[in-house]
Amino acid sequence: MSLEKILEEEDLGLEIIHPGGLEITKELAELCGVNEKSKVLDVACGTGESACFLAETFGCEVVGVDASPIMIEKAKKKAKERGLEGKTTFILADAHKLPFPDNTFDVVISECTLCLLNKEVALREMVRVVKPNGRVGIHDVAWKENTPKELKLKLKEIEGEEPETIEGWKRLFEKVGLVDIVVVDKSHLIPEWMREIEETSRTFGRAENILEDTQKRRTKRSEERLGVYEDI
């Protein structure tokens, strides 16, 4: 069972599973120029934590999409509890085929999910639905240039997709038509992020399940990951 599946099925307190947490979400939004007039799309929104945070912090309208019905229900419940139903909308949707007309959003963001998707297809969809002169913000992991080929192949075997190098991400962004590309290195966040996931999972009685399975699928590679991943 993957970490995402466990998060779907049980409340383990892991509302934010991307490096840097909401501080980085805020930084990403600021880089994208989000303000109270913005209409923002959060691709693969999960439980809606980032979407609700953006609505609360910037006063903007946020639409969140996710392929998991359970995540969408959790996001809707969270928005209702926070009084954000007028500012947030959550829709069950595939990131590879977004259910919106062209040029719908001022800003499209995605946090630590694109690396697990068909990156080009998902990015083209993000570019399609963002308005002319709008912005696409991606917070994701990147291989370091010296990553062993065997590790890349293993991750692809497990997840079906794999991250790019920073240069690979840049080439992909250019290929789908993005311009004025800005890359911010956040690789210093990775060690603390891995520690937080492990610590939180131990707090609940699922440590063995999470840490054995995720250890094999992701956390097992934590020592390797600290040396081969960068965060962008």
N, C-alpha and C positions, 0 to 999 in steps of 0.2 A: 504494500500500500504506500503510495507516495505522500509526501507532506501535504500537497494540495488536497488529496482525497481525505486525509485525516481532518484537515481544516474544514472541509465541507461537512463532514459527518459529526464532529464534536466541537464544542466550544472550549478551546485550549488557551484562550487568551492571546493568540497570535494574530492580532488584527492587522499588523503591518509586517510584511515579510521581505521588504526591500531594504537594502543597506541605507543607513542614514535616517530612516523613518520619515516622519512628517516634516522635519527640518529640511530634508532634501526635496520633498514634495513642494514645499514653499519656495525653495530656491529655484526649482525647475519652473514653477509657475511664474515667478518674477522674471526669469530669463525670457519667458514666452510673452511677457507683457500682459499677464492676466490682470483685469480690474473688474469693477462692479458691472461694467457694461458687456463683459465678455460672455460668450456662449462657448462652454468648454466640453469636449468629449474626453472621457476617461476610458480607454480601451483596456479590457480585462480588469475591471474595477474591483473584482473580488467582493469582499463584504461591504464595500462602499466607504471605507474609512478615509481614503484620500479624497474622494468626491465630496463627502460631507465636510471634511476639513477645508477644502477649497471654497465651498459655498459659504462656510462660516467666516473664513479668514478674509476673503476678497469680496464677498457679497455677490459673486457671479452665479450664473445659471450653469449647472453641471448635469450632463447626461452620462450615465455610466452604462457600459455594456459588458456582459460576461457570458461565457458559454455554459455556465453552471446554473441551473435553476435554483439550487440551494443557496448559492452565493447571492443571487439576485434577490431572493426572499429576505435574506439577512440584511442586505443593503437597504431594502425598502423599510424594513422594521427599524433599522438604525436611524434612517432619515426621519421617520415618523416620531421616534422617541426624542429626537433633537429639534423637532419643529421645523424641519427643512423640506417638507413635502412640496412647498411652493418653489423651492430653489433647485431641487434635484429630481431627476427621473432615472429609473433603472430599467433596462431592457435586456431580455434574453436574446443574445445575438452572437454570431460568429465573427471574429475579427477579420477573417478572410473575405467576408461578404457583408459589409456594414449596411444596415437597412435605412440609409439616409440619402437624400438627394445630394448631388454635387454642391460644393460651396455652401455647406450648412453651418460650419463652426468657425469661430475665430481662432480657437486653439484646440489642438488634439494632443493628448499626452498618453504615454504608456510607460508603466514602471515594472521592470524586471519580468517581462513576459514575452517580448518580441523575440528574444533569443530562442524560445521554445516553439515558435510558430514558423510557418513559411514566411520568412522575413520580408522577402520582396513583395509577395502578394499582400500581406498585411500592411506594409508601408504604402503601397500604391493605393490601397483603400483609404488610409489616413490622409494621404495627399489629395485624393479625390474629394473627400468630404470637407476639407478645410477651405476656407475662403481665399480668394486671391489676396496676397500679402498677409495671409494668416501664418500661424506658426505651428510646427510639429515638435513636441518635446519628448525625447526618449531618455529614460534612465534605465540603463541595462549593464550587463557585464560584457567584458571583452577579453579574449585570450591575449596573453602577452606573446610577443613575437617568438619566444623560444620555447613555447609549449610543446611537450612531447607529442608526436603524432598519435601514439598509442592511447594517450589520455583523451585526445579529441575523438578518436574512433569509439572509445568506450562510452563517452557521454552521448554521442550520436546514437549508439546502440540502445542506450537506456531511454533517452528522451525523444529520439526521432529527429531532433534538430540540435544545433550547437551554436554557441556564440561566434561572433566574428572577432578578428583583431580590430584595434582602433582604426587602422588604415582600411580594413575590410568594411567596417561600418561606414566610413567616409565615402568609399566608392559606391556603396549601396545607396546611401542618401543621395548622392549625385545622380545615380542611375535612375532613381524614381522621380527626379526633378526638383529636389530640394536645393536651395541656394543659401548663401550666407551661413554656412554651417559652423557652429561653435561647439567644440568638444572641451569638457571640463573633466579633468582626471580626479576621480574620487576613490582611488584604489586603497587609500588609507582606511576606508570604512569597512573593508571586507573582514578583517580579523574580529573586530568588535561585533559585527553583524552575526558571524558564525557563533560567537560566544553567547550572544543573546538568544539565538534560536535554541542552542543546546541547554542553556540555563532554564529558559521558559518551559521547555518540554520536560525537564526533570521535575519542575514544580508540580506537574500533574502526574497522575498515575500511569501515564502512557509512555514513560521514558524508554522502556525497552523496545516497544513497538516502533516508536518514532525514530529513536536513535539507531536501532538495528537496521530498519528498512531504509530510512533516509541516509544513514551512514553508508549503506551499500549504494544508494542511488545518488546521494549528494554529500551528506556530512561525512561519510567515509572518506571522501576526497578532500576533506577540509584542509588537511596539512598540505596536500598537493595544490589545492585551490588557492591557498594563500600565496603560493608562489607563481601561479600561472594566470590568475584572473586579475583584471583591472576593472574598475567601475567607472562608467561614463554617464 
